[in-house]
Each structure stands twice: as structure tokens, then as C-alpha cells.
Amino acid sequence: MCTVEKRGNFFILTLTGDDDHRLGPSLINSILKALSQVKAQATSGSVLITTSHGKFFSNGFDLPWALAAGSISGARDRLNHIIQIFKPLVAQLLSLPMPTIAAIAGHAAAAGFALALSHDYLIMRSDRGVLYMRELDLGLTLPDYFTALFKSKMGSSLATRDLILRGMKVRGEAAVRMGVVESTHHGEDGVFNAAVQLGEQLAARKWNGEVYAEIRKSLYPEVSEVLGLRGKPISISKL
């Protein structure tokens, strides 16, 4: 499902295997467990990098698992279950006490795109991979926290419109121009090395993780409210 490895100040969360990393109950619970482990071991200067093996960063919710219920009502119940258990995963990333970087070495579609967008920084390949919201093609509506996440993180209402209401498939350089992605790099190794380089810059600041998390939540009040993330009283860690 996924692994988490600590390398100095870095936590490397990897979606393992060469499949398309569909977000079903098993993978979601595996990531949640990994993030709980990361949070428990966090110190000042910690950074999370999330990456993946294979062609996909993530191909979204596990619709084949939902459809395997064998009936429309059963499929709907399974999909609603996935939507509900994915919500605390997004909340966990938005409240994690450290900077977070998504190293996107392949396609990130639908909920896979939302997973990437839940990080502070997105880094993509220049030679392969797209960001894609396919809900219109599938005839699915967006969960409220997806809408709030995209409105909070995209920066441009036109970019949000094109991605969600036009179903645009956006490659790395275009995603940089749209303000969605930090930078693009050639090949899987190029993406990961760029994530490490950025992570080293962030880790060197030795920020207080709890303060970082509170400021992040205040920066995105709409999605934080939808996710039920409550702010803590103001504190001063340094004078």
C-alpha cells in the first residue's frame, strides 16, 4: 500500500507498487496510519515528501471496488464510504506540523489530484504525467471538501474552472503557469531530487511544527472549516 521512511529531517511517504494507487479503504487507511506515525515523530525542521512508484501518483478513488458491490445502491454506499474516510486524510495533511511536498512523478487524477493538492508544494515531471479532474466525465459531483480545497489552493478562479468544469488535462509546464505546481523536472529522479532540495531549504529553518500547522490552517479558512479543523489559541514560541 504505502511505506514511510525517516531520512534525517525527512519523512518519505511512498505509494508502493506499479498499479495506479486507487484510493480505496485499504490504501486510505494505510496512508492515515503512516501520517499518524509521521506526526508522532515530528520535530522542529521535519518535512514530509510524498511520492509514488509507477505511472500514476494516484488515479483517484477506487471506483472498481465500489462497482464490485454488484448493485447501484451498494456501489453508491461504497463510494460514499470512500469519500468519508478520505476526508480525515486531507485534514491530516492540512494540519500536519511540518511542510509537505508532493513529488508527482506520474498522473494525478480526481481524488489523486486532491491528495497532491493537500500538500504545501507540488513538484511534477516535465516529460510525463497530467493533473486531471474527471468527475464530469464520470457523472459524479464533488464532495464539499473537494470544492473548498480547490477554491482555497488553486489561486485562480479561471484555472479552477478549467480544471473542474472543462476537465482539462494539465501537464507540468502548464500547471506551473497556472500557479498550481511549484516547478517541473525531467524524470522520476529529477522530481524526487527537486523535492529533496526544496525540503532541505525548508528543514533548515527549523520552524516550530505546531505553529506552522496553525498558520497553514489560517491561510485556508474555507477548507479548514469544512474539514472541522479548529484553530488553537495564539502562542509565542520565540521572542
QUIZIQUI-V673562 format. One record per backbone hydrogen bond with DSSP energy under -1.0 kcal/mol. CO is the residue of the C=O (numbers start at 1). NH is the residue of the N-H. Records with the same first field share a line. If there is no record, write none. Layout:
BEGIN
CO=NH / NH
END
This chain:
BEGIN
1=16
3=14
5=12
7=10
9=47
10=7
11=49
12=5
13=51
14=3
15=53
20=59
22=24
23=62
24=28
25=29
26=30
27=31
28=32
29=33
30=34
31=35
32=36
33=37
34=38
35=39
36=40
37=41
43=46
47=11
48=101
49=13
50=103
51=15
55=107
58=109
60=23
61=63
62=66
63=67
64=68
66=69
67=70
71=75
72=76
73=77
74=78
75=79
76=80
77=81
78=82
79=83
80=84
81=85
82=86
83=87
86=90
87=91
88=92
89=93
90=94
96=98
99=48
100=121
101=50
102=123
103=105
107=57 / 58
108=132
109=112
110=114
111=115
112=116
113=117
114=118
116=119
121=102
122=182
123=104
124=185
130=108
131=170
132=110
134=138
135=139 / 140
143=147
144=148
145=149
146=150
147=151
148=152
149=153
150=154
156=160
157=161
158=162
159=163
160=164
161=165
162=168
170=131
171=175
172=176
173=177
174=178
175=180 / 181
176=179
183=124
185=126
187=191
188=192
189=193
190=194
191=195
192=196
193=197
194=198
195=199
196=200
197=201
198=202
199=203
200=204
202=205
203=206
208=212
209=213
210=214
211=215
212=216
213=217
214=218
215=219
216=220
220=224
221=225
222=226
223=227
224=229
225=228
END
